[in-house]
C-alpha cells in the first residue's frame, strides 16, 4: 500500500434547525473507519440555530472516533456556513456533508484511496436516497431524484468535465480555495429558502482553472427523504430555484440573447402549465406532476433572466492567477500591436487559434492531449495562443499562458449544432479582424467550421472524420455532420494530416484534394511527474489503453489474451479507458464473458484515468496491445515507444508508417486472434526481444514525435500559408540543432 498523501481531514457539517436529523448523522459517523496515519476532525457549524443543536452535538461528540469542534454562525446561509468551515480548517482535505445523511462506514477510506489514485482536487460522491420515513412512490423518476440530490453516475470512477454531483457529499483539497476562491454566498440556500447553485458555481470555477474533478461511486452515503419533500409544492420550489440560479448566475451575455431566452422560457412555462392542467383534468397525475415541475423550472429561468436584465449577472470572482494571466495576455497584445506592420503580422511571433472541444481539464483523449501540447508549446515560445471550445456557458479562462474561450453550446447532446458552428465561425472572424488571430487550426472531426472565416488563414487538421469512422463500421452517416465535415474540408483547402494514411482516406471519402498540405504527426511529451502518487500495479500485465469498444479491438484482445492468462498464472489483462455499451451490453460484461469467471478475476477495468496516471500505467506495462482496425494517428502507440514499452499492433496503416515489424514492434493481422496470441507470447517469454524492440522503437519515436521539431515544422507551415498572401520575412522558430528553417 502507498501512504496517503492526505494526512489531515476536516469533515464539515453545516446545520440549520434540524437537531434530530443531526443526531442521526453523527451516529453514522461513529461507525466511520479512520484510515491509518490520518488525522480526522469534525466541525459542526450551527447556522442561525435556535433549537437543541448544540445539546445534540455535546451528547454525541464522545461517541465519535475523532476530534470534534462546534461553532455558531448567527447569519443564515449555507454558503456562508461552508465558507466559515473553510476559514476554520487547517487540514489538507475538507469533506462537506449535509446534516441529514447516513454515511457509509468506508467512505473516508475509499475517498482517500480514490483521491490518491486519480490525483483529484475535488471528489463528488455517490448519493442514494434513504426511504426510511416514506415509501418510494411509483411515480418516482430520475428527474425527481435529481431534485432530491440523488447522484448515481455509474459504477466506475469518472473524471467530470461539467459540474455534476451534490454538495451533501463533496470533498475538496483546501489548496484549491486559494486558487479559485470560496462559495458564492449570493446564490446559496438561506434559511427555509430553496435557491441553490453555489455547488455548481464552485465546480464550474474549479473546472475552468484546470482542477481535476472526479466522481467516485465508492464514496457513498444515503440522503434522508422527508415526507414533505415528495409534495408537489416542495418539488416545484426546488425546481424554480434551480432554474432561477442557472439563468441569474451565468456570465454576462448579450441583451439579444437574454431577450430571446426570455421569450422561449416564458412560452415554455405557459405551455407546460397548460399541459399539466390538461393532464390533471384527464386524471393523469403522474404526467401533471412532471409538467408542473417543468413549468416551475421554466418560471425560475424567466425570473432569473428578468433579474439579470435589471441587476446583471452574479460574476464569480476572478482568481489572482487568472487575473494576472489575463493582464499579461492583454498587455502583450497591446504591446505587440504597436509594432505590428500594416499587414497585421508580427515578423517572428504569431497569434494562433486552436479549435478543440475536448481540451483539458475536460475528459479527453488523443485530440485533447495533442492540442494541449501544441498550445502550451507555442505559448512557451512567446506566441499568443487561443483555444476555442464549447461548454455550458460563455466564459474566458487562462490556463498555462493559453487563453481558452468557451462558447455556450445551445444544442442538446454531446455535439455542437449548426447554430453553434455559426457562432464559432463568427467569433473566430471577429478576433481575426481585430488582429488577435493570424492563423487558426481546426480538426476535421465533426466539421466545426463549415462557414467562411474572415481575417486569418485556416488550417484543417486531418485526424479522422465521423464520416470515415461510421463508414468503416458499416453504419449510416449523420447527414448534418457529414455535410459539415465535407463543407469544412472543401471551404478550407489547407490541410495538415497526421499521417499519409489519413490524408489518402480523407481524399477518397470526400473526393476532395487540398490546395496545400503537409504531413506532421502529433507532438508528444511523456514526462512523468515523479512526485505524483503511484498506483498498485498488478505485476506483469498486458495493457489496452483507449476507449473500450469493439472497433478498437477490445474483444479481439480478450480472445487473444485468454490462452496466455491460462498459461501464465501471474499475468493480468488491464483495460484503461471509458467502457462503451455495444449491442445492448457493456463491453466489460462481454469481455468477462469471453474470459470466463476464473480468468475475469485477473482482468481489471480502471475506467478513464488522468493522463499522468495513464502514462504511469503504460510505463509499467509488460506490453501494449493495439488491435484497432481504424486509426489516424494512435498516440498511445507513440507514447509507448517513447517510454520504451514493447508494442504489438495491427499490421495496417498508419501503424506501418512508424513501426517496422520485428525491429521496433510486432505487427499482426487485426482479425487474426491466433497471430495476436503468438506475438504477445513471444514478448512475454523473451525479455531480450522485448528490450530490443523497445530500444529501437524509442529511438524512432524520439526522432519522429519530438515536440520541438513538430512545433518548428508547424510554425514554418503556418508562416508559409500566411506568406502565400502576405509577403513576410522568414525567421527561425524555435531554434533546433536538427531542423533549420529555410528562408524565403
PALOGU-147855 format. One line per field, with one value per residue (C-alpha): residue number from 1; residue in one letter; x, y, z. Coordinates in steps of 0.2 Angstrom, whole numbers. Layout:
REM residues N
k (NUM_...)
r (a_...)
px (X_...)
py (Y_...)
pz (Z_...)
This chain:
REM residues 744
k (1_2_3_4_5_6_7_8_9_10_11_12_13_14_15_16_17_18_19_20_21_22_23_24_25_26_27_28_29_30_31_32_33_34_35_36_37_38_39_40_41_42_43_44_45_46_47_48_49_50_51_52_53_54_55_56_57_58_59_60_61_62_63_64_65_66_67_68_69_70_71_72_73_74_75_76_77_78_79_80_81_82_83_84_85_86_87_88_89_90_91_92_93_94_95_96_97_98_99_100_101_102_103_104_105_106_107_108_109_110_111_112_113_114_115_116_117_118_119_120_121_122_123_124_125_126_127_128_129_130_131_132_133_134_135_136_137_138_139_140_141_142_143_144_145_146_147_148_149_150_151_152_153_154_155_156_157_158_159_160_161_162_163_164_165_166_167_168_169_170_171_172_173_174_175_176_177_178_179_180_181_182_183_184_185_186_187_188_189_190_191_192_193_194_195_196_197_198_199_200_201_202_203_204_205_206_207_208_209_210_211_212_213_214_215_216_217_218_219_220_221_222_223_224_225_226_227_228_229_230_231_232_233_234_235_236_237_238_239_240_241_242_243_244_245_246_247_248_249_250_251_252_253_254_255_256_257_258_259_260_261_262_263_264_265_266_267_268_269_270_271_272_273_274_275_276_277_278_279_280_281_282_283_284_285_286_287_288_289_290_291_292_293_294_295_296_297_298_299_300_301_302_303_304_305_306_307_308_309_310_311_312_313_314_315_316_317_318_319_320_321_322_323_324_325_326_327_328_329_330_331_332_333_334_335_336_337_338_339_340_341_342_343_344_345_346_347_348_349_350_351_352_353_354_355_356_357_358_359_360_361_362_363_364_365_366_367_368_369_370_371_372_373_374_375_376_377_378_379_380_381_382_383_384_385_386_387_388_389_390_391_392_393_394_395_396_397_398_399_400_401_402_403_404_405_406_407_408_409_410_411_412_413_414_415_416_417_418_419_420_421_422_423_424_425_426_427_428_429_430_431_432_433_434_435_436_437_438_439_440_441_442_443_444_445_446_447_448_449_450_451_452_453_454_455_456_457_458_459_460_461_462_463_464_465_466_467_468_469_470_471_472_473_474_475_476_477_478_479_480_481_482_483_484_485_486_487_488_489_490_491_492_493_494_495_496_497_498_499_500_501_502_503_504_505_506_507_508_509_510_511_512_513_514_515_516_517_518_519_520_521_522_523_524_525_526_527_528_529_530_531_532_533_534_535_536_537_538_539_540_541_542_543_544_545_546_547_548_549_550_551_552_553_554_555_556_557_558_559_560_561_562_563_564_565_566_567_568_569_570_571_572_573_574_575_576_577_578_579_580_581_582_583_584_585_586_587_588_589_590_591_592_593_594_595_596_597_598_599_600_601_602_603_604_605_606_607_608_609_610_611_612_613_614_615_616_617_618_619_620_621_622_623_624_625_626_627_628_629_630_631_632_633_634_635_636_637_638_639_640_641_642_643_644_645_646_647_648_649_650_651_652_653_654_655_656_657_658_659_660_661_662_663_664_665_666_667_668_669_670_671_672_673_674_675_676_677_678_679_680_681_682_683_684_685_686_687_688_689_690_691_692_693_694_695_696_697_698_699_700_701_702_703_704_705_706_707_708_709_710_711_712_713_714_715_716_717_718_719_720_721_722_723_724_725_726_727_728_729_730_731_732_733_734_735_736_737_738_739_740_741_742_743_744)
r (x_x_x_x_x_x_x_x_x_x_x_x_x_x_x_x_x_x_x_x_x_x_x_x_x_x_x_x_x_x_x_x_x_x_x_x_x_x_x_x_x_x_x_x_x_x_x_x_x_x_x_x_x_x_x_x_x_x_x_x_x_x_x_x_x_x_x_x_x_x_x_x_x_x_x_x_x_x_x_x_x_x_x_x_x_x_x_x_x_x_x_x_x_x_x_x_x_x_x_x_x_x_x_x_x_x_x_x_x_x_x_x_x_x_x_x_x_x_x_x_x_x_x_x_x_x_x_x_x_x_x_x_x_x_x_x_x_x_x_x_x_x_x_x_x_x_x_x_x_x_x_x_x_x_x_x_x_x_x_x_x_x_x_x_x_x_x_x_x_x_x_x_x_x_x_x_x_x_x_x_x_x_x_x_x_x_x_x_x_x_x_x_x_x_x_x_x_x_x_x_x_x_x_x_x_x_x_x_x_x_x_x_x_x_x_x_x_x_x_x_x_x_x_x_x_x_x_x_x_x_x_x_x_x_x_x_x_x_x_x_x_x_x_x_x_x_x_x_x_x_x_x_x_x_x_x_x_x_x_x_x_x_x_x_x_x_x_x_x_x_x_x_x_x_x_x_x_x_x_x_x_x_x_x_x_x_x_x_x_x_x_x_x_x_x_x_x_x_x_x_x_x_x_x_x_x_x_x_x_x_x_x_x_x_x_x_x_x_x_x_x_x_x_x_x_x_x_x_x_x_x_x_x_x_x_x_x_x_x_x_x_x_x_x_x_x_x_x_x_x_x_x_x_x_x_x_x_x_x_x_x_x_x_x_x_x_x_x_x_x_x_x_x_x_x_x_x_x_x_x_x_x_x_x_x_x_x_x_x_x_x_x_x_x_x_x_x_x_x_x_x_x_x_x_x_x_x_x_x_x_x_x_x_x_x_x_x_x_x_x_x_x_x_x_x_x_x_x_x_x_x_x_x_x_x_x_x_x_x_x_x_x_x_x_x_x_x_x_x_x_x_x_x_x_x_x_x_x_x_x_x_x_x_x_x_x_x_x_x_x_x_x_x_x_x_x_x_x_x_x_x_x_x_x_x_x_x_x_x_x_x_x_x_x_x_x_x_x_x_x_x_x_x_x_x_x_x_x_x_x_x_x_x_x_x_x_x_x_x_x_x_x_x_x_x_x_x_x_x_x_x_x_x_x_x_x_x_x_x_x_x_x_x_x_x_x_x_x_x_x_x_x_x_x_x_x_x_x_x_x_x_x_x_x_x_x_x_x_x_x_x_x_x_x_x_x_x_x_x_x_x_x_x_x_x_x_x_x_x_x_x_x_x_x_x_x_x_x_x_x_x_x_x_x_x_x_x_x_x_x_x_x_x_x_x_x_x_x_x_x_x_x_x_x_x_x_x_x_x_x_x_x_x_x_x_x_x_x_x_x_x_x_x_x_x_x_x_x_x_x_x_x_x_x_x_x_x_x_x_x_x_x_x_x_x_x_x_x_x_x_x_x_x_x_x_x_x_x_x_x_x_x_x_x_x_x_x_x_x_x_x_x_x_x_x_x_x_x_x_x_x_x_x_x_x_x_x_x_x_x_x_x_x_x_x_x_x_x_x_x_x_x_x_x_x_x_x_x_x_x_x_x_x_x_x_x_x_x_x_x_x_x_x_x)
px (0_6_5_-9_-3_-18_-14_-27_-45_-59_-77_-89_-107_-117_-134_-150_-164_-163_-156_-165_-158_-140_-141_-144_-129_-117_-122_-117_-101_-97_-95_-83_-67_-52_-38_-21_-9_-23_-29_-48_-58_-77_-83_-101_-107_-124_-131_-143_-149_-161_-166_-156_-142_-128_-135_-137_-119_-112_-121_-114_-97_-89_-95_-85_-68_-60_-59_-74_-77_-93_-96_-111_-114_-129_-132_-142_-135_-127_-114_-109_-108_-97_-86_-84_-78_-65_-59_-58_-50_-31_-31_-27_-44_-62_-76_-94_-109_-127_-135_-147_-136_-131_-113_-106_-93_-79_-82_-66_-55_-62_-61_-43_-39_-48_-40_-23_-27_-34_-24_-41_-44_-62_-72_-91_-98_-112_-129_-143_-160_-164_-183_-185_-198_-208_-211_-203_-218_-222_-221_-203_-191_-173_-179_-187_-171_-161_-171_-169_-150_-148_-132_-128_-116_-111_-100_-83_-73_-77_-67_-80_-79_-96_-102_-111_-114_-122_-115_-121_-106_-92_-73_-61_-42_-40_-26_-40_-48_-33_-34_-52_-60_-74_-93_-103_-115_-127_-134_-134_-148_-153_-165_-181_-177_-173_-162_-147_-132_-117_-110_-112_-104_-89_-87_-88_-74_-64_-65_-61_-45_-39_-44_-46_-65_-69_-85_-82_-96_-87_-88_-106_-119_-138_-148_-164_-180_-193_-212_-214_-200_-212_-225_-228_-226_-209_-203_-209_-200_-183_-186_-190_-174_-163_-170_-168_-150_-145_-150_-145_-128_-122_-109_-114_-122_-129_-146_-152_-148_-156_-172_-173_-171_-184_-197_-193_-193_-209_-218_-211_-218_-235_-236_-231_-243_-257_-251_-251_-268_-275_-266_-274_-291_-289_-284_-266_-257_-240_-240_-247_-234_-220_-227_-229_-211_-206_-216_-208_-191_-195_-203_-187_-177_-189_-187_-168_-167_-178_-167_-151_-158_-161_-147_-134_-127_-118_-100_-89_-73_-58_-43_-27_-18_-31_-31_-13_-13_-27_-17_-1_-10_-19_-3_6_-7_-7_12_13_0_10_24_14_16_2_-1_-6_8_22_38_43_28_11_-7_-13_-30_-34_-51_-53_-69_-60_-47_-40_-46_-61_-61_-51_-42_-28_-35_-36_-18_-10_-19_-13_5_4_-5_7_22_18_14_30_39_31_17_-1_-12_-31_-41_-59_-71_-90_-97_-112_-109_-99_-83_-64_-51_-32_-23_-4_-2_-16_-32_-47_-63_-78_-94_-110_-117_-136_-139_-143_-132_-113_-110_-112_-126_-127_-130_-115_-104_-110_-106_-89_-85_-92_-81_-65_-68_-71_-55_-45_-52_-47_-29_-30_-28_-16_-20_-32_-31_-47_-49_-59_-69_-87_-84_-84_-81_-92_-93_-81_-68_-63_-46_-35_-28_-37_-28_-38_-30_-34_-37_-51_-69_-85_-90_-75_-77_-95_-92_-78_-90_-104_-115_-125_-118_-126_-132_-128_-111_-107_-112_-102_-86_-87_-91_-76_-64_-70_-70_-53_-41_-25_-23_-11_-13_-6_-1_-1_-14_-27_-23_-27_-43_-50_-47_-55_-70_-74_-67_-58_-40_-30_-23_-8_-4_9_10_15_12_6_19_20_28_28_37_30_29_39_31_13_6_10_-4_-3_2_-3_14_15_1_-5_-12_-26_-27_-41_-60_-65_-75_-77_-69_-54_-51_-56_-65_-51_-38_-48_-49_-30_-26_-36_-24_-10_-19_-21_-3_4_-4_4_-2_-16_-26_-29_-42_-39_-52_-71_-81_-93_-110_-112_-126_-136_-122_-107_-90_-84_-98_-94_-75_-78_-90_-75_-63_-74_-77_-60_-49_-60_-53_-37_-45_-46_-56_-49_-61_-55_-38_-30_-15_-2_-9_-11_7_12_2_9_27_25_16_24_17_5_-8_-17_-29_-38_-44_-45_-34_-27_-13_-13_-5_-4_7_19_19_23_38_44_43_52_37_36_21_10_-1_-11_-1_-11_-8_-4_5_16_21_32_33_44_39_52_63_53_37_27_14_0_-17_-30_-43_-31_-33_-20_-7_-10_-8_8_15_11_18_35_37_31_43_58_64_79_67_56_70_77_60_58_75_73_56_61_75_62_49_62_66_48_37_49_39_52_53_35_32_46_38_20_27_36_20_9_21_21_2_1_15_6_-5_6_25_34_52_55_63_68_57_60_79_83_100_92_79_85_71_73_72_62)
py (0_18_30_43_60_67_66_79_78_90_84_100_99_115_113_124_120_101_94_77_74_79_66_53_59_59_42_36_45_35_19_28_19_30_27_24_39_51_64_67_81_85_103_107_124_129_141_153_138_141_123_109_108_111_99_85_88_88_71_63_70_57_43_49_42_58_76_87_106_116_134_146_157_168_174_162_154_138_145_157_142_132_147_148_130_135_148_137_121_118_101_95_90_97_85_93_83_88_86_73_59_42_39_23_15_15_32_40_26_25_43_45_29_37_54_46_35_49_64_73_90_88_71_71_55_44_49_37_41_35_29_26_39_37_24_26_32_23_39_42_46_52_70_69_60_75_87_77_77_59_56_40_42_24_11_17_32_46_62_76_89_98_102_86_79_86_96_84_73_83_83_97_99_115_121_124_138_149_147_149_157_151_148_162_167_176_160_148_142_153_148_140_146_133_143_133_133_138_120_121_138_132_116_127_138_123_115_132_133_116_107_88_84_66_56_41_28_21_37_34_39_40_56_56_59_68_65_84_83_72_85_94_111_107_99_114_126_117_116_135_139_128_137_154_152_144_159_173_166_164_175_191_188_200_208_200_183_187_193_178_166_176_173_155_151_161_151_135_140_143_128_116_124_121_103_100_106_96_80_83_85_69_60_58_64_57_67_83_82_81_96_106_103_108_124_128_126_137_150_151_153_168_176_174_181_196_198_199_212_224_218_210_193_186_185_173_181_180_172_181_169_171_190_190_179_190_206_199_192_208_219_208_210_229_230_219_228_244_237_226_230_236_218_214_201_201_196_182_179_173_174_156_149_130_123_108_103_91_102_98_98_91_72_70_58_60_76_85_79_84_101_105_100_112_126_126_123_138_149_144_151_168_166_171_155_155_138_138_125_123_122_126_145_159_162_165_157_157_141_139_155_149_159_147_154_143_146_141_126_129_112_97_82_80_88_106_110_121_137_133_131_148_156_148_155_172_173_167_180_194_190_189_205_213_207_194_179_176_158_145_126_116_97_89_78_85_99_113_127_125_143_156_163_181_189_174_159_142_126_109_96_79_67_57_62_54_50_39_31_26_20_9_2_-1_12_26_43_58_69_86_80_73_90_100_89_90_109_112_102_110_128_127_118_120_103_96_77_66_53_48_36_48_60_47_41_59_62_46_48_66_66_82_87_101_116_115_101_94_78_82_70_74_81_70_73_58_67_59_68_58_66_61_46_29_16_-3_-11_-30_-37_-42_-36_-33_-16_-10_9_19_18_1_-4_-17_-6_-3_-22_-24_-41_-47_-44_-53_-68_-67_-65_-79_-93_-83_-80_-98_-101_-88_-88_-71_-62_-48_-40_-22_-11_8_19_23_7_8_-1_-10_-22_-18_-24_-15_-20_-26_-38_-45_-46_-55_-67_-71_-74_-84_-82_-88_-78_-62_-61_-56_-43_-25_-11_5_17_34_40_57_57_57_41_33_36_28_13_12_14_-1_-12_-28_-25_-13_-22_-12_-22_-7_-8_11_24_41_43_31_42_28_18_33_36_18_19_35_26_10_-2_-16_-14_-27_-18_-21_-23_-9_10_21_9_3_21_22_3_-10_-27_-37_-21_-8_-19_-34_-31_-44_-46_-37_-50_-65_-69_-83_-71_-59_-73_-79_-61_-57_-74_-70_-54_-62_-76_-67_-52_-49_-47_-36_-25_-24_-19_-6_1_3_10_23_29_30_39_52_57_57_64_77_92_104_98_96_114_120_111_118_135_135_128_142_155_148_148_166_171_165_180_192_194_192_189_171_170_154_147_138_135_117_110_96_107_123_134_139_157_164)
pz (0_-4_10_9_4_14_32_39_35_41_40_40_43_42_50_52_64_62_78_77_60_65_79_66_55_70_74_57_59_75_64_52_48_50_38_46_49_45_57_56_64_64_63_65_60_68_56_64_75_90_93_103_90_102_115_102_97_115_118_103_102_115_104_89_85_81_87_86_86_87_81_80_65_68_50_40_23_18_8_22_34_21_20_39_38_25_36_52_44_44_36_18_14_18_17_16_22_25_42_36_28_34_30_23_35_22_15_21_17_-1_-3_1_-10_-25_-22_-22_-37_-48_-41_-39_-32_-30_-27_-29_-21_-24_-16_-13_-6_11_11_30_33_17_4_-13_-24_-40_-50_-44_-59_-61_-63_-45_-39_-45_-36_-20_-23_-29_-38_-47_-62_-65_-56_-62_-57_-69_-72_-74_-87_-82_-65_-58_-41_-25_-11_3_-2_-8_-4_-9_-7_4_-8_-21_-12_-13_-32_-36_-20_-9_-11_-19_-5_-17_-24_-10_1_16_30_23_5_-8_-20_-24_-36_-26_-28_-47_-47_-37_-48_-64_-57_-52_-69_-78_-69_-73_-57_-58_-53_-51_-47_-36_-33_-18_-9_-4_8_9_9_20_11_22_18_14_1_-10_-10_-27_-19_-12_-28_-38_-26_-29_-47_-48_-38_-49_-65_-57_-52_-68_-78_-65_-61_-80_-86_-95_-111_-125_-122_-138_-131_-114_-123_-135_-120_-110_-124_-126_-107_-105_-118_-111_-94_-100_-111_-98_-86_-98_-101_-83_-81_-95_-88_-71_-79_-88_-71_-76_-60_-64_-81_-72_-59_-72_-82_-66_-61_-79_-78_-61_-69_-84_-72_-62_-78_-83_-65_-66_-84_-78_-63_-74_-85_-71_-59_-70_-68_-52_-58_-50_-43_-54_-46_-44_-56_-69_-67_-69_-84_-92_-89_-96_-112_-115_-112_-123_-137_-135_-135_-150_-159_-158_-168_-180_-198_-209_-215_-196_-194_-182_-190_-178_-166_-171_-164_-166_-163_-160_-160_-148_-140_-128_-121_-104_-90_-99_-101_-116_-127_-140_-148_-131_-127_-143_-144_-126_-130_-146_-136_-121_-133_-144_-129_-120_-136_-134_-146_-141_-142_-140_-139_-143_-136_-132_-114_-103_-104_-112_-102_-104_-94_-94_-92_-93_-103_-115_-117_-118_-125_-120_-131_-124_-134_-137_-145_-134_-133_-134_-151_-156_-168_-184_-174_-163_-178_-185_-168_-168_-185_-181_-165_-174_-188_-175_-166_-183_-189_-173_-175_-162_-174_-188_-191_-184_-184_-183_-183_-197_-185_-184_-196_-184_-196_-211_-214_-221_-209_-212_-207_-205_-213_-209_-207_-206_-196_-203_-188_-193_-198_-191_-209_-211_-194_-197_-215_-209_-195_-208_-201_-209_-208_-199_-213_-204_-198_-215_-223_-210_-212_-231_-231_-219_-230_-246_-240_-231_-243_-232_-223_-210_-210_-195_-207_-226_-222_-216_-230_-243_-233_-232_-251_-255_-244_-248_-266_-262_-263_-254_-262_-249_-237_-225_-215_-197_-183_-166_-154_-139_-122_-110_-95_-79_-63_-51_-36_-41_-31_-38_-40_-36_-52_-54_-58_-76_-87_-105_-106_-118_-117_-125_-126_-123_-139_-152_-167_-156_-154_-136_-139_-150_-137_-124_-135_-139_-120_-114_-118_-111_-95_-93_-97_-86_-68_-64_-80_-79_-93_-90_-99_-96_-104_-104_-106_-120_-122_-139_-145_-129_-117_-108_-116_-99_-97_-114_-111_-94_-104_-116_-102_-90_-72_-66_-78_-75_-58_-67_-78_-72_-79_-72_-81_-88_-80_-80_-92_-79_-72_-89_-93_-76_-80_-98_-92_-80_-93_-100_-117_-125_-137_-150_-161_-168_-186_-189_-183_-190_-178_-162_-149_-137_-148_-150_-131_-128_-140_-131_-114_-120_-119_-132_-144_-153_-166_-181_-197_-206_-209_-200_-188_-203_-206_-190_-184_-193_-189_-180_-177_-167_-164_-169_-182_-185_-194_-183_-187_-183_-164_-165_-173_-158_-145_-153_-154_-136_-130_-139_-129_-113_-115_-122_-112_-124_-138_-128_-124_-141_-149_-135_-138_-157_-155_-143_-155_-169_-158_-151_-169_-176_-162_-154_-148_-153_-171_-173_-166_-178_-193_-189_-187_-204_-212_-204_-210_-227_-228_-222_-233_-248_-247_-237_-240_-224_-219_-213_-196_-187_-173_-162_-163_-165_-170_-181_-190_-198_-205_-223_-228_-242)
